[in-house]
Amino acid sequence: MEAVAQKDAIKGGEFLIRETEANEIFIPEEWSEEQRMMAQACQDFIDKEISPNIDRMEKGEEGFMSSLMDKAGELGLLGVSIPEAYGGLGMNFNTGMLIADVMGSAGSFSTAYGAHTGIGTLPILYYGNEEQKQKYVTKLATGEWKAAYCLTEPDSGSDANSGKTKAELSADGKHYAINGQKMWISNAGFADLFIVFAKIEDDKNLTAFIVEKTFGGITMNDEELKLGIKGSSTRQVFFNDCKVPVENMLSTRENGFKIAVNILNIGRIKLASGVIGGCKEVASLATQYANDRKQFGTSISSFGAIKNKLANMAIRTYATESADYRVGQNIDDKIAANIADGMEEQQAKLKGIEQFAIECAIMKVHGSEVLDYIVDQGVQVYGGMGFSEDAPMARAYRDARIARIYEGTNEINRMLLVGMIIKRAMKGELDVMGPAMAVAKELTSVPSFASPDLSKPFAAEKEVLKKLKKAVLMVAGKAAQTFGPKMNDEQEILMNIADMVIEIYVAESTLLRTEKLIDQRGEAACELQKAMAQVYLAEAVQKVNNAGNEAVASFVTGDELKVMLMGIKRFTKMDPVNTKELRRLVADIMIEKSAFPY
């Protein structure tokens, strides 16, 4: 796939202070034929191997999940983004996200798949030496070996670097003896290889190790009895004098925490794409049920309240998809630029992903909460049947809940993304303070009454977006000025600011995708997409307004508070939109198709 046109290099987080053009982003409608064929092969695998056997998987039938992984490996689905030199298909980052997207409808298998192809394999691919990659990645790419990732401990969840697992060098200097306990380890029950994080002696930071199951000294508890994703293997893993050869240290001593952080960035954006398939599946099932279910002599899909739910499912999925692949292509373009500048390939990939860590956190939060919303509404559309295990919504509802917890809780990710913006601003990597100061001055000036050029697509909506960005710059700038280094202690305010940032990024992505589609296909052919983009923006404006008001009211007082509240009102002003009719337009298309609308 060719890189998307860029007027200059796009930096992570820069969307807050610059206007992005539609031709600068990638949209899912631009997938190549090869990428579409890969996605179809993935869907065919789900239809043939998983959907008919969902009960076997959910009951945890011994060996079944492992056999599915074997079959996925045979089809090349475990090595999509792994270079051909190590047995993979060598496809780009965004294609890997597309496959994660399709896998999102595969229930518990998507967790096993993601744990293996992401956090289980990528640490070795990105940080391993050539010998380690040849020895292990080649096996993982084909599914000959399955991988697990051992980071979390009973007393170290979000604070991963506080782990107590120890690695002690032997007297002859040939191996490390690892002792400790890990928990919530996906794929543990059938993994051949573990990425294990431990501290050597009194080190401040973790070190990572590649641990083969055959090294010995590894025991496990029984499978966890979980709320959802019941078909995936999740166990506690104990290391008791597990002897690991010194050559199996991954990267360098004390570099484990950095490995964990960077791999989690990948996990976050892959999770965000991984929810899309599930969202579409639930929306389709809910639409079919609403068409079939009769009450008061008519299908419940004809009722306005049900149409509202169906439309919102499609709108929020469309928005998530728009923003997610925008990030994915940004990452691919940055990787390509890094390689062109002479950077080694794996380092180029790590730096490309790291550059967009802010957007990775944004999408993890947004995608997981959209999935939660959609499965909740799916249960509601099904009514009493939604609460029954005989219908698909109960499993979807249970499975979705973990997405807001793993890869870093949404609370942690909200604070993290704002913290990264502030940190980059302080280091001069992101000029946020200049625009924030300009907005502060604008508060006391006479507002402009100039009208946008309405001959341009979405001109009015883009003016709304510009003002929304001013709202978050105003709130974030004032908060940074007020609290300084103690800003991290103001978690409620950080989460308010994060909510503003998230809605702005997703709303902008949705508008840009729709604008690009209109340019390619014409406005008449994009009535559905235009309606979805307009509704999403209207909702985003209200969310930004609410979060902004709540934030400033918590730390500003007196006349200054009045000025800032007026500023938020000015910056979140939007002409009324008939969202009821727009949602009905979306719902009617879904009802006619009896499926997701595009």
C-alpha positions in Angstrom: 0.0 0.0 0.0 1.3 3.5 -0.8 1.8 6.0 1.9 -1.0 8.5 2.3 -0.2 12.0 1.0 1.1 14.3 3.7 1.8 18.0 3.5 4.5 17.6 6.2 5.4 14.9 8.7 2.6 14.2 11.1 3.6 13.8 14.8 1.7 11.9 17.4 -0.7 14.2 19.3 -0.3 16.9 16.7 -4.0 16.7 15.7 -4.8 19.0 18.6 -2.8 21.9 17.1 -3.0 21.4 13.4 -5.7 20.9 10.8 -5.6 17.6 9.0 -6.7 17.3 5.4 -8.8 14.4 4.2 -6.2 13.2 1.7 -3.7 12.8 4.6 -5.6 9.9 6.2 -6.1 6.3 5.2 -9.7 5.0 5.1 -10.8 1.3 5.2 -12.4 1.7 1.7 -8.9 1.9 0.3 -7.8 -1.7 1.3 -5.9 -3.4 -1.5 -7.2 -6.5 -3.1 -4.5 -8.6 -1.4 -5.6 -7.1 2.0 -9.2 -7.9 1.3 -8.3 -11.5 0.4 -6.4 -11.8 3.7 -9.4 -10.5 5.6 -11.7 -12.9 3.7 -9.4 -15.9 4.5 -9.6 -14.9 8.2 -13.4 -14.7 8.0 -13.6 -18.1 6.2 -11.5 -19.5 9.0 -14.0 -18.2 11.6 -17.0 -19.4 9.7 -15.6 -22.9 9.2 -13.6 -23.6 12.4 -15.0 -21.4 15.2 -18.6 -20.4 14.7 -19.9 -24.1 14.4 -17.8 -25.0 17.4 -18.4 -22.1 19.7 -19.8 -24.3 22.5 -16.7 -26.5 22.5 -14.5 -23.5 22.8 -16.5 -21.8 25.5 -16.6 -25.0 27.6 -12.8 -25.1 27.5 -12.6 -28.5 25.8 -9.1 -29.8 26.4 -6.8 -29.2 23.4 -9.5 -27.4 21.3 -8.1 -23.9 21.5 -4.6 -25.1 20.8 -5.9 -27.0 17.7 -7.5 -23.8 16.5 -4.2 -22.0 16.8 -2.5 -24.8 14.8 -5.1 -24.3 12.0 -4.7 -20.5 12.1 -0.9 -21.0 11.8 -1.3 -23.3 8.8 -3.2 -20.6 7.0 -0.6 -18.0 7.8 -2.8 -16.0 10.1 -0.3 -16.1 13.0 2.4 -14.5 10.9 0.7 -11.7 9.1 3.0 -8.9 10.2 6.1 -11.1 10.7 8.8 -10.7 8.1 9.1 -13.4 5.5 12.7 -14.1 6.7 11.1 -15.5 9.9 8.3 -17.5 8.4 5.7 -14.8 8.2 3.8 -13.0 5.4 5.6 -9.7 5.9 2.5 -7.5 5.6 2.4 -4.0 7.1 1.1 -2.8 10.5 -2.3 -1.7 9.3 -2.9 -5.1 7.7 -2.2 -6.7 11.0 -4.8 -4.4 12.5 -7.3 -5.5 9.8 -6.8 -9.2 10.7 -7.3 -8.3 14.4 -10.5 -6.5 13.4 -11.9 -9.5 11.6 -10.9 -11.8 14.5 -12.9 -9.5 16.9 -16.0 -11.6 16.1 -14.3 -14.9 17.1 -15.1 -14.7 20.8 -12.5 -16.2 23.1 -10.3 -17.1 20.2 -9.6 -13.4 19.6 -7.9 -13.2 23.0 -5.8 -16.3 22.4 -4.9 -15.0 19.0 -4.0 -11.5 20.2 -1.9 -12.8 23.1 0.1 -15.0 20.8 0.6 -12.7 17.8 1.0 -9.5 19.9 2.5 -9.6 23.3 3.7 -13.1 23.0 5.6 -12.8 19.7 6.5 -9.1 19.2 8.9 -8.7 22.1 11.2 -11.2 20.5 10.7 -9.8 17.0 11.4 -6.2 18.0 13.9 -6.8 20.8 15.5 -10.1 20.2 18.9 -10.7 18.6 19.2 -12.5 15.3 19.8 -15.9 16.9 16.7 -15.5 19.1 14.5 -14.5 16.2 15.6 -17.3 14.0 15.1 -19.8 16.9 11.8 -18.6 18.2 9.9 -16.3 15.9 10.0 -18.8 13.1 8.2 -21.3 15.3 5.7 -18.7 16.6 4.9 -17.5 13.1 3.7 -20.9 12.0 2.0 -21.9 15.2 4.4 -24.7 15.9 4.9 -23.0 19.2 2.4 -20.9 21.2 3.4 -18.0 23.3 2.3 -16.3 26.5 3.3 -13.0 28.2 4.1 -13.0 31.9 4.1 -9.5 33.3 1.3 -9.1 35.9 1.7 -10.2 39.5 -0.7 -10.3 42.5 0.7 -7.0 43.7 1.7 -5.4 40.4 -1.0 -4.6 37.9 -0.9 -1.1 36.5 2.4 -0.5 38.3 4.1 -3.2 36.4 7.7 -2.2 37.4 7.0 -3.0 41.0 7.0 -6.8 40.3 8.7 -9.1 42.8 9.8 -11.9 40.5 13.5 -12.4 40.8 16.2 -13.7 38.5 19.5 -14.8 40.1 22.7 -15.5 38.1 24.2 -18.9 38.8 27.7 -19.1 40.2 29.1 -20.3 36.9 27.4 -17.5 35.0 25.6 -19.8 32.6 21.9 -19.3 33.6 19.5 -17.3 35.7 17.2 -19.0 38.2 13.8 -17.3 38.1 11.5 -17.4 41.1 8.1 -15.7 41.4 4.4 -15.7 40.6 2.6 -14.3 37.6 -1.2 -14.1 37.2 -3.9 -13.5 34.5 -1.6 -15.1 32.0 -3.4 -15.7 28.7 -2.5 -18.9 26.8 -0.7 -20.2 29.8 -2.4 -23.6 29.7 -1.0 -24.5 26.2 2.0 -22.1 25.8 5.4 -23.5 24.8 7.2 -20.2 25.4 6.8 -17.5 28.0 8.0 -13.9 27.9 8.9 -13.4 31.6 9.7 -10.2 33.4 11.9 -10.3 36.5 14.4 -8.2 38.4 18.0 -9.1 38.8 19.4 -8.6 42.3 18.4 -5.0 43.4 17.8 -3.6 40.0 15.3 -0.7 39.8 13.8 -1.9 36.5 12.7 -5.2 35.1 14.6 -7.5 32.7 12.9 -9.7 30.1 13.6 -13.3 29.5 12.5 -15.9 26.9 11.5 -19.0 28.8 10.8 -22.3 27.2 8.3 -24.5 29.0 10.8 -27.4 28.9 13.3 -25.5 31.0 11.4 -26.9 34.1 10.5 -25.2 37.4 7.2 -24.0 36.0 3.9 -24.9 37.6 0.4 -23.5 37.2 -2.9 -23.2 39.0 -6.1 -24.5 37.5 -7.8 -22.4 34.8 -9.3 -19.2 36.2 -13.1 -19.1 36.3 -13.7 -15.9 34.5 -16.7 -13.6 33.8 -16.2 -13.8 30.1 -13.8 -15.1 27.4 -14.3 -18.4 29.0 -12.8 -20.4 26.1 -9.4 -18.7 26.5 -6.7 -20.2 28.8 -6.0 -18.0 31.8 -3.8 -19.3 34.6 -1.4 -18.3 37.4 2.1 -19.3 36.6 4.7 -20.1 39.2 8.5 -20.1 38.6 10.5 -22.2 41.1 14.2 -22.1 40.3 13.4 -22.1 36.6 16.8 -22.2 35.0 17.0 -19.9 32.0 20.2 -19.8 29.9 21.9 -16.4 29.9 21.6 -16.1 26.2 17.8 -16.1 26.7 17.8 -12.6 28.2 15.8 -10.5 25.9 17.5 -7.2 24.9 19.6 -5.8 27.8 19.5 -5.9 31.6 16.8 -3.6 33.0 15.3 -2.9 29.6 12.3 -5.0 30.4 10.1 -2.2 31.5 10.7 -0.3 28.3 9.9 -3.5 26.4 6.6 -3.9 28.3 5.6 -0.2 27.7 6.3 -0.3 24.0 4.6 -3.7 23.5 1.6 -2.5 25.4 1.3 0.5 22.9 0.9 -2.1 20.2 -1.5 -4.1 22.3 -3.7 -1.0 22.8 -4.1 -0.1 19.2 -4.6 -3.8 18.2 -7.3 -4.1 20.8 -9.0 -1.1 19.4 -9.1 -2.7 16.0 -10.0 -6.0 17.6 -13.3 -4.7 18.9 -14.6 -3.6 15.4 -15.4 -7.1 14.2 -17.3 -7.8 17.4 -19.2 -4.5 17.1 -20.3 -5.2 13.6 -21.4 -8.8 14.5 -23.5 -7.7 17.4 -25.1 -4.9 15.4 -26.0 -7.3 12.7 -27.5 -9.8 15.1 -29.5 -7.1 16.9 -30.8 -5.9 13.6 -31.9 -9.4 12.5 -33.5 -10.1 15.8 -35.4 -6.7 15.7 -36.7 -7.5 12.3 -37.9 -11.0 13.3 -39.3 -10.1 16.8 -42.9 -9.1 16.7 -44.7 -7.0 19.3 -48.1 -5.3 19.0 -48.4 -7.0 15.6 -45.3 -5.5 14.1 -41.5 -5.9 14.0 -39.8 -4.1 16.8 -37.4 -2.7 14.3 -40.2 -0.3 13.2 -40.1 1.4 16.6 -38.2 4.6 17.0 -36.6 3.6 20.3 -35.2 0.5 18.6 -34.1 2.4 15.6 -32.2 4.8 17.9 -30.2 1.9 19.3 -29.4 0.2 16.0 -28.3 3.5 14.5 -26.0 4.3 17.4 -24.4 0.9 17.1 -23.5 1.6 13.5 -22.5 5.2 14.1 -20.1 4.5 16.9 -18.6 1.5 15.1 -18.0 3.7 12.0 -16.3 6.3 14.1 -14.1 3.8 15.8 -13.1 2.2 12.5 -12.3 5.6 11.0 -10.0 6.7 13.8 -8.3 3.3 14.2 -7.1 2.9 10.7 -6.1 6.5 10.6 -3.6 5.7 13.4 -2.5 2.5 11.8 -1.5 4.2 8.5 0.2 7.0 10.4 2.3 4.3 12.1 3.1 2.6 8.8 4.1 5.9 7.2 6.3 6.8 10.1 8.0 3.4 10.0 8.6 3.9 6.2 10.1 7.3 6.9 12.3 6.0 9.6 13.6 3.2 7.3 14.2 5.8 4.6 16.3 7.8 7.1 18.5 4.8 7.5 17.1 3.3 10.7 17.2 -0.5 11.2 13.8 -2.1 10.4 12.8 -3.3 13.8 13.9 -0.1 15.5 12.0 1.8 12.8 8.9 -0.1 13.8 9.3 0.5 17.5 9.9 4.3 17.0 7.0 4.5 14.6 4.6 3.0 17.1 6.1 5.0 20.0 5.5 8.2 18.0 1.8 7.5 18.1 1.5 6.2 21.6 -1.0 9.0 22.4 -3.4 7.8 19.7 -2.9 4.2 20.7 -4.1 5.0 24.2 -7.0 7.1 22.8 -8.2 4.3 20.6 -7.9 1.6 23.3 -10.2 3.6 25.6 -12.6 4.6 22.9 -12.8 1.2 21.2 -13.3 -0.8 24.4 -16.1 1.6 25.6 -17.8 1.5 22.2 -17.8 -2.3 22.3 -19.3 -2.2 25.8 -22.0 0.2 24.7 -22.9 -1.9 21.7 -23.2 -5.2 23.5 -25.2 -3.6 26.3 -27.6 -2.2 23.7 -27.6 -5.6 21.9 -28.9 -7.2 25.1 -31.5 -4.6 25.4 -32.8 -5.1 21.8 -33.1 -8.8 22.5 -35.0 -8.1 25.7 -35.5 -11.2 27.8 -33.7 -13.3 25.3 -30.7 -11.1 25.7 -30.4 -12.4 29.3 -30.5 -16.0 28.2 -27.4 -18.1 27.4 -29.4 -19.6 24.6 -29.0 -16.4 22.6 -25.6 -14.9 21.5 -25.9 -11.6 23.4 -25.1 -13.0 26.9 -21.7 -14.3 25.7 -21.0 -11.1 23.8 -21.8 -9.0 26.9 -19.6 -11.1 29.2 -16.7 -11.2 26.7 -16.7 -7.5 26.0 -16.1 -6.4 29.6 -12.4 -7.4 29.8 -11.5 -4.9 27.0 -11.7 -2.0 29.4 -9.3 -3.7 31.8 -6.5 -5.4 29.8 -3.7 -3.6 28.0 -3.9 -1.1 30.8 -7.2 -0.1 32.4 -9.1 2.7 30.7 -8.5 4.9 33.7 -4.7 4.4 33.4 -4.9 5.0 29.7 -6.8 8.3 30.1 -4.3 9.7 32.5 -1.4 8.3 30.4 -2.5 10.0 27.2 -2.8 13.4 28.8 0.5 12.9 30.6 2.2 12.1 27.3 0.8 15.3 25.7 2.1 17.4 28.6 5.4 15.6 28.6 6.0 16.1 24.9 5.0 19.8 25.3 7.5 20.3 28.1 10.2 18.7 26.0 9.4 20.9 23.0 8.3 18.0 20.9 4.7 19.2 20.6 3.9 22.9 20.6 0.8 22.8 22.8 1.6 25.7 25.1 1.8 28.3 22.4 -1.7 27.6 21.0 -3.0 27.2 24.6 -1.8 30.7 25.5 -3.3 32.1 22.3 -6.7 30.6 23.3 -6.4 32.1 26.7 -6.0 35.5 25.2 -8.9 34.9 22.8 -11.2 34.5 25.9 -11.1 38.2 26.6 -11.3 39.3 22.9 -14.4 40.0 20.8 -15.5 36.7 19.2 -15.3 36.5 15.4 -18.6 36.4 13.6 -17.0 35.4 10.2 -18.8 32.6 8.4 -17.0 29.6 7.0 -16.9 29.0 3.2 -19.9 26.7 3.0 -19.0 25.7 -0.6 -16.3 23.4 0.9 -17.3 19.9 2.3 -18.0 19.9 6.0 -16.9 23.6 6.3 -19.2 24.3 9.2 -18.4 21.0 10.9 -14.6 21.7 10.6 -15.1 25.1 12.2 -16.8 23.3 15.1 -13.8 21.0 15.4 -11.4 23.9 15.5 -13.3 25.4 18.4 -13.5 22.0 20.2 -9.7 21.9 20.0 -9.6 25.4 21.5 -11.8 24.2 24.4 -9.4 21.4 25.3 -6.3 23.6 24.9 -8.0 26.2 27.2 -8.8 23.6 29.9 -5.5 21.7 29.7 -3.4 24.9 29.6 -5.1 26.4 32.6 -4.8 23.1 34.5 -1.1 22.8 33.7 -0.5 26.4 34.8 -2.4 25.9 38.0 -1.0 22.5 39.2 2.4 22.4 37.5 4.4 19.3 38.5 1.5 18.1 40.7 -0.8 17.8 37.7 -0.5 14.0 37.9 -2.2 14.0 41.3 -5.4 15.6 39.7 -6.7 12.3 38.2 -10.3 13.5 37.9 -9.2 16.5 35.8 -6.8 14.4 33.7 -9.7 12.1 32.9 -12.0 15.0 32.0 -9.3 16.4 29.6 -8.8 12.9 28.2 -12.5 12.6 27.4 -12.3 15.9 25.5 -9.2 14.8 23.5 -10.7 11.4 22.7 -13.9 12.8 21.3 -12.1 15.4 19.2 -9.8 12.9 17.6 -12.5 10.4 16.8 -15.0 13.0 15.5 -12.3 14.5 13.3 -11.3 11.1 11.9 -15.0 10.3 11.1 -15.5 13.6 9.3 -12.2 13.2 7.3 -13.1 9.7 6.3 -16.5 10.8 5.1 -15.1 13.8 3.3 -12.6 11.6 1.5 -15.4 9.1 0.5 -17.6 12.0 -0.8 -14.6 13.2 -2.9 -14.2 9.7 -4.3 -17.8 8.6 -4.8 -19.9 11.8 -4.8 -22.2 13.0 -2.0 -25.3 11.1 -3.2 -23.5 7.8 -2.8 -22.4 8.7 0.8 -25.7 9.7 2.4 -25.3 7.0 5.1 -21.7 8.0 6.0 -22.5 11.7 6.1 -25.4 11.0 8.4 -23.2 9.0 10.7 -20.5 11.6 10.8 -22.9 14.4 11.6 -24.5 12.5 14.4 -21.2 11.6 15.9 -20.0 15.2 15.8 -23.1 16.4 17.5 -22.7 13.9 20.3 -19.0 14.7 20.6 -19.8 18.4 21.1 -22.0 17.7 24.0 -19.4 15.4 25.6 -16.6 17.9 25.2 -18.9 20.6 26.8 -19.8 18.4 29.8 -16.2 17.3 30.4 -14.9 20.8 30.1 -17.5 22.3 32.4 -16.8 19.6 35.0 -13.0 20.1 34.8 -12.9 23.9 35.2 -15.5 24.0 37.9 -13.2 21.7 40.0 -10.3 24.1 40.1 -11.2 27.6 39.0 -13.3 30.0 41.0 -14.8 33.5 40.9 -14.8 35.7 37.9 -12.2 33.6 36.2 -14.5 30.6 36.4 -17.3 32.6 34.7 -14.9 33.6 31.9 -13.8 30.0 31.3 -17.3 28.7 31.4 -18.3 31.3 28.8 -15.2 30.1 26.8 -16.4 26.5 26.9 -19.9 27.6 25.8 -18.3 29.6 22.9 -16.0 26.8 21.8 -18.7 24.1 22.0 -21.3 26.0 20.1 -22.9 24.2 17.1 -26.0 24.7 15.1 -28.8 22.2 16.0 -28.8 18.9 14.1 -31.9 16.8 13.6 -30.1 13.7 15.0 -33.4 11.8 15.2 -34.0 11.9 11.4 -30.3 11.1 10.7 -30.4 8.1 13.0 -33.6 6.9 11.4 -31.9 7.1 8.0 -29.1 4.9 9.3 -31.4 2.5 11.0 -33.7 2.1 8.0 -30.7 1.0 5.9 -29.8 -1.5 8.5 -33.3 -2.8 8.7 -33.5 -3.1 5.0 -30.3 -5.1 4.8 -31.0 -6.9 8.1 -27.3 -6.4 8.9 -24.6 -3.8 9.6 -25.2 -1.1 7.0 -21.9 -1.0 5.1 
